[in-house]
Amino acid sequence: RLQKIYGVATYYFRYNGREAAALGLSGHLMDFDFAARQNIWTWLPPEELFQTPPLLVARGETLPYLKALRSLAYKAEEVYLALDADVEGEAIAYETALAVRLVNRRAKMYRVRFNAVTYKDIRAAFQKPTRLDLKQAEKVFTRMQIDLTLGAVFTRFLTLTVKNSLQKGQFLSYGPCQTPVLGMVVARELERRNFKPEKYYVIKALVEIGDNKIEMSADIRFKTRKEAEAVAAAIRQGVVKAAVYKPHHVQPPDPLDTVELERRASRWLGINSKKTLDVAEELYRAGYISYPRTETTIYPPTLDLREVLQVLAATEHGDYAEGLLRRGFRPTRGDSDDGAHPPIYPTKAAAKAEIYRTFGKAGYHAWAIYDFVVRHFLATLSPPALVEKQKIVADFGKILLEAVGQKTLDEGYWRI
């Protein structure tokens, strides 16, 4: 049954024969801030904040969640912290445990981690709960304190330095991450603006070799048109000096991490990074893909790739998945493992109509991201593509012309 406690949706059910309650959070319950007096800019020099540790305080917008937790915590015997299985989730789990401990020191705390919202993964996680990783939580809290302190010190320093040039209420804000990145963007923009293009000329010719006509070009740039035309006018007949046909394997991609998901979605799907991650997280919550915030590009041995392929046999790429099951497969392997999450992979089969029905107006982007994740996963289990790299070099006396090309011998993973 569903009941709202201080406006927070709380679900009551039976778990292992006992009454249980579950509620979701909306992010961090707590944040860091300086004491009230230290937030008065004129009370102390900005650099003094480096010597003043900030305090962990409740966020104003999370008070309903804190009240709901306190209400449930009084009678709780066991608390299962099933927040996201990353460092940020570890910190939120710690904040939740702290809120419970303030009213109930007897309750047993368990940490539950899973990377896919499926019945199998969730049940397995609850059957083998672990402990909070305090070092991971401290990592987040340290970053939060550094962000706050650096931002506060430099914002105050910059603003107070030019205060006579600012209108009342204005200030110069400094972000420890944002400001350096902005500096890189500005430097790149200035580089583009200051770039002075230089005009040059190249020679291209349509050359008859046997019964074929091939476009060839010189790997030389001429500063003047006159110089290029003089060399071009001397081109009449030449001799083929080299004809190279070399087989080359194009390896399939590494398992998918967050950065590569954002990069490829931006390049090939036309979806910006923020939208990509927002949609991916919705797909994760709906149980269609694994947790999308990961730096891992190595499939863990605990991930049953054959089982995932069997699940995908029910999708429009089912024939391809079944082909891999019949022929056998060898997954690619990257070089990164964050120790928290596997690479992004599909966890549930879905047709296009189902995705559109589930996500409504967001269906277009949801399907594009889901279909990409499926294709990428299948590609990582596929054989490489085989191409023939071709290069012809002809000597025309005063200049060498060359032509390069490529012929596909076996599509390999390109089929998907």
Secondary structure as the mmCIF struct_conf table of DSSP 4:
data_model
#
loop_
_struct_conf.conf_type_id
_struct_conf.id
_struct_conf.beg_label_comp_id
_struct_conf.beg_label_asym_id
_struct_conf.beg_label_seq_id
_struct_conf.end_label_comp_id
_struct_conf.end_label_asym_id
_struct_conf.end_label_seq_id
STRN STRN1 LEU A 2 ILE A 5
TURN_TY1_P TURN_TY1_P1 TYR A 6 GLY A 7
STRN STRN2 VAL A 8 TYR A 15
TURN_TY1_P TURN_TY1_P2 ASN A 16 GLY A 17
STRN STRN3 ARG A 18 LEU A 23
BEND BEND1 GLY A 27 GLY A 27
BEND BEND2 LEU A 29 LEU A 29
STRN STRN4 MET A 30 ASP A 33
TURN_TY1_P TURN_TY1_P3 ALA A 36 ALA A 36
HELX_RH_3T_P HELX_RH_3T_P1 ARG A 37 ASN A 39
BEND BEND3 ILE A 40 ILE A 40
HELX_RH_3T_P HELX_RH_3T_P2 TRP A 41 TRP A 43
BEND BEND4 LEU A 44 LEU A 44
HELX_RH_3T_P HELX_RH_3T_P3 PRO A 46 GLN A 51
BEND BEND5 THR A 52 THR A 52
HELX_LH_PP_P HELX_LH_PP_P1 PRO A 53 PRO A 54
STRN STRN5 LEU A 55 ALA A 58
HELX_RH_3T_P HELX_RH_3T_P4 GLY A 60 THR A 62
HELX_RH_AL_P HELX_RH_AL_P1 LEU A 63 ALA A 73
TURN_TY1_P TURN_TY1_P4 TYR A 74 LYS A 75
BEND BEND6 GLU A 77 GLU A 77
STRN STRN6 GLU A 78 LEU A 81
BEND BEND7 ALA A 85 ASP A 86
HELX_RH_AL_P HELX_RH_AL_P2 VAL A 87 ARG A 101
TURN_TY1_P TURN_TY1_P5 LEU A 102 VAL A 103
BEND BEND8 ARG A 105 ALA A 107
STRN STRN7 LYS A 108 ARG A 111
BEND BEND9 ASN A 115 ALA A 116
BEND BEND10 THR A 118 THR A 118
HELX_RH_AL_P HELX_RH_AL_P3 TYR A 119 GLN A 127
BEND BEND11 LYS A 128 LYS A 128
STRN STRN8 THR A 130 THR A 130
HELX_RH_AL_P HELX_RH_AL_P4 LEU A 134 THR A 161
TURN_TY1_P TURN_TY1_P6 VAL A 162 VAL A 162
HELX_RH_3T_P HELX_RH_3T_P5 LYS A 163 SER A 165
BEND BEND12 LEU A 166 LEU A 166
TURN_TY1_P TURN_TY1_P7 LYS A 168 GLY A 169
TURN_TY1_P TURN_TY1_P8 PRO A 176 CYS A 177
HELX_RH_AL_P HELX_RH_AL_P5 GLN A 178 ASN A 194
STRN STRN9 TYR A 201 TYR A 201
STRN STRN10 LYS A 204 ILE A 209
TURN_TY1_P TURN_TY1_P9 GLY A 210 ASP A 211
STRN STRN11 ASN A 212 SER A 217
BEND BEND13 ASP A 219 ASP A 219
STRN STRN12 PHE A 222 PHE A 222
BEND BEND14 LYS A 223 THR A 224
HELX_RH_AL_P HELX_RH_AL_P6 ARG A 225 ALA A 233
TURN_TY1_P TURN_TY1_P10 ALA A 234 ALA A 234
BEND BEND15 ARG A 236 ARG A 236
STRN STRN13 VAL A 239 VAL A 250
HELX_LH_PP_P HELX_LH_PP_P2 GLN A 251 PRO A 255
STRN STRN14 LEU A 256 LEU A 256
HELX_RH_AL_P HELX_RH_AL_P7 THR A 258 ARG A 264
HELX_RH_PI_P HELX_RH_PI_P1 ALA A 265 LEU A 269
HELX_RH_AL_P HELX_RH_AL_P8 SER A 273 ARG A 285
TURN_TY1_P TURN_TY1_P11 ALA A 286 GLY A 287
BEND BEND16 TYR A 288 TYR A 288
STRN STRN15 ILE A 289 ILE A 289
BEND BEND17 PRO A 292 PRO A 292
BEND BEND18 ILE A 298 ILE A 298
TURN_TY1_P TURN_TY1_P12 PRO A 301 THR A 302
BEND BEND19 LEU A 303 LEU A 303
HELX_RH_AL_P HELX_RH_AL_P9 LEU A 305 LEU A 312
TURN_TY1_P TURN_TY1_P13 ALA A 313 ALA A 314
BEND BEND20 THR A 315 THR A 315
TURN_TY1_P TURN_TY1_P14 GLU A 316 HIS A 317
HELX_RH_AL_P HELX_RH_AL_P10 GLY A 318 ARG A 327
BEND BEND21 ASP A 335 ASP A 335
BEND BEND22 GLY A 339 ALA A 340
HELX_LH_PP_P HELX_LH_PP_P3 PRO A 342 PRO A 343
STRN STRN16 ILE A 344 ILE A 344
STRN STRN17 PRO A 346 PRO A 346
BEND BEND23 LYS A 348 LYS A 348
HELX_RH_AL_P HELX_RH_AL_P11 LYS A 352 PHE A 359
HELX_RH_3T_P HELX_RH_3T_P6 GLY A 360 ALA A 362
HELX_RH_AL_P HELX_RH_AL_P12 GLY A 363 THR A 380
TURN_TY1_P TURN_TY1_P15 LEU A 381 LEU A 381
BEND BEND24 SER A 382 SER A 382
HELX_LH_PP_P HELX_LH_PP_P4 PRO A 383 PRO A 384
STRN STRN18 ALA A 385 ASP A 395
BEND BEND25 GLY A 397 LYS A 398
STRN STRN19 LEU A 400 ASP A 410
HELX_RH_3T_P HELX_RH_3T_P7 GLY A 412 ARG A 415
#
